[in-house]
């Protein structure tokens, strides 16, 4: 797949995912606002009901006071009580139907007169007169009660708001009304309410606020809307757990956010893997191309040497024979080195190298490897300095692979040495907290700090422009890191300020005795 195609897919997927997140965030905001508005509307409706209850309580109180005052001054006597009873009984009379059945009927004098029907009872005139008298008495009583209610309404209109709010409201009863109405409307939440006057001064508050409350979080309702605006009092209420209640009402938001984050992480990881695999594929192609070129050279050289050996004119000279045989030997070694690099690639394809672990003395292993490699260092005018300070150096390791790790590090020091400067290769060991530290340091050309973390990646080579004076495939240090990690350790590279060269530090676990 082309890199441009990958970028195009990435842009399309990113745009689609960004649109999905935007829509999700937008609808979450809409749902939250709608839930908040519904909550506020329910609370306001509940407060209106409570305000109506308080008005009815006050009206009932005024009527009871006025009625008790009236009857205290004009108590009813027994004659009035008997007359009231007689009025009720005389509203009914016996009517004989045509079928012979008798029934009790309610008689309305106004209807009787308007219809012109004649009663069959002989005492018709007496009954009509009695009913007229009773209706007149009832009308007088109605007028009296209406006047009484009018006086009550007048008293409430002009005197109620003059009383202090503490006398007009029982705050304990107000709290009971609020709790009952909220439960009826499905709001089983804790609340804090307060009664304030027109100047905003708090007259009563059932609880103290645990933290500062914004004015927008308080829901306000007028107490006694019939009062003049200059005398009005207000009921303010606050719900400390309002946000939690709204979030619980939209319980699907949390899973939605979690799944969105999972999709985001998966998308990012997928893009990272695609680009990483693309990069590895390109590196691997470069490796195959380089390997093909490198393999052709020794093969063609050996083929040419073999042809020369078949020519009897060349084989007559011993010096020529030795030269040709030396070329074949060198090119065979080179082929063996290239085959080893191919085997290293197959090693990376496995999850873990097949190590033959056994107890080894790391100091002895390092001294042996350094002794074998010292000839190559001395041939290029260099020197190896070994300082084995580790008192405990017994480790579980695969001897062959660990020696290859040391050879790779020392070989890099030889390859990347500075011209006209004697190579100085230093190997140190020390132990601390149950771990063995092996450092391999040189005075070569070094590695820039921005490349130190990348040099252990497969196929990676430090950029040197168009100059490729040192042949390689970018597998040596990747092999070193894999073997060290398979031994349960780790390796890092350091570049100290003001110093030339590179320092590799290997950490391996010691065998506890």
Secondary structure, DSSP 8 states (H G I E B T S, - for coil): --HHHHHHHHHHHHHHHHHHHHHHHHHHHHHHHHHHHHHHHHHHHHHHHHHHHHHHHHHHHHHHHHHHHHHHHS---HHHHHHHHHHHHTTEEEEE-TTS-EEEEE--HHHHHHHT-----TTHHHHHHHHHHHHHHHHHHHHHHHHHHHHHHHHHHHHGGGS-HHHH--HHHHHHHHHHHHHHTT-----EEEEE-TT--EEEESS--SS---GGG-EEEEESTTS-GGG-EEEEEE-TTHHHHHHHHTTHHHHHHHHHHHHHHHHHHHHHHHHHHHHHHHHHHHHHHHHHHHHHHHHHHHHHHHHHHHSHHHHTSHHHHHHHHHHHHHHHHHHHHHHHHHHHHHHHHSSS-----EEEEHHHHHHHHHHHHHHHHHHTT-EEEEEE--S--EEEE-HHHHHHHHHHHHHHHHHT--TTS--EEEEEEEEETTEEEEEEE--SS---GGGTTTTTSTT-----TT---S---S-HHHHHHHHHHHTT-EEEEE--TT--S-EEEEEEE----
